[in-house]
Amino acid sequence: MSKQCQILGTHASTGNRVSHSHRKTKRTFSPNLQTKRYWAPSLGRNVTLTVSVKGMKTIDRIGIDAALTRIRRDQDINR
């Protein structure tokens, strides 16, 4: 699985590492991803998601059922 949030789609971005002498080399900025289990009452089971911390706050705000609906909708669009 890629290093990407399943709710928001946040993924690694690139930039420059700048030394004291201002030489620039490429680097990546990784998102703060966590593996979290949620109880989904509509499914009657636990669901394991790889989400960023901002994604966790989104799930807390909209609810797990709405978040799962959003994931399914995004997967259908990408097919």
C-alpha positions in Angstrom: 0.0 0.0 0.0 1.2 3.5 -0.8 2.0 6.1 1.8 -1.3 7.9 1.3 -4.2 8.9 3.5 -7.3 6.9 2.6 -9.6 9.7 3.6 -7.9 12.9 2.3 -5.5 11.4 -0.3 -2.6 13.2 1.3 0.7 11.9 0.0 4.4 12.6 0.1 5.6 15.9 -1.4 9.0 16.8 -2.5 11.3 19.8 -1.8 14.9 20.8 -1.3 17.2 20.0 1.6 19.3 23.2 2.0 22.7 22.9 3.6 24.5 25.7 5.4 26.3 26.6 2.2 22.9 26.7 0.4 23.5 23.6 -1.7 20.1 22.1 -2.6 19.4 18.4 -2.8 16.0 16.7 -3.2 14.1 15.3 -0.3 10.6 14.1 0.5 8.1 15.4 3.1 6.2 12.4 4.4 2.7 12.8 5.8 1.9 11.9 9.4 0.2 8.6 8.7 -1.3 6.3 11.4 -3.0 2.9 11.2 -6.2 3.2 13.1 -9.1 0.8 13.7 -12.6 2.2 13.8 -15.9 0.4 14.7 -18.3 0.8 11.8 -21.9 0.2 13.1 -23.3 0.1 9.6 -21.0 -2.9 8.7 -21.1 -4.4 12.2 -17.3 -4.8 12.3 -14.0 -3.0 12.8 -12.4 -1.3 9.8 -8.6 -0.6 9.7 -7.7 2.6 7.9 -4.4 4.3 7.1 -5.1 7.9 7.8 -3.3 11.1 8.5 -3.9 12.9 11.7 -5.9 15.5 9.8 -7.9 12.6 8.4 -8.7 11.4 11.9 -10.1 14.8 12.8 -12.2 14.7 9.6 -13.6 11.3 10.6 -14.4 12.6 14.1 -16.2 15.6 12.5 -18.2 13.8 9.8 -18.5 10.3 11.3 -17.1 6.9 10.2 -20.0 6.0 8.1 -19.8 9.2 6.0 -16.0 8.7 5.7 -16.4 5.1 4.4 -19.0 6.3 1.9 -16.4 9.0 0.8 -13.7 6.3 0.3 -16.1 4.1 -1.7 -17.1 7.0 -3.9 -13.5 8.0 -4.6 -12.6 4.4 -5.5 -15.5 4.2 -7.9 -14.4 7.5 -9.6 -10.8 6.2 -10.0 -11.9 3.1 -11.8 
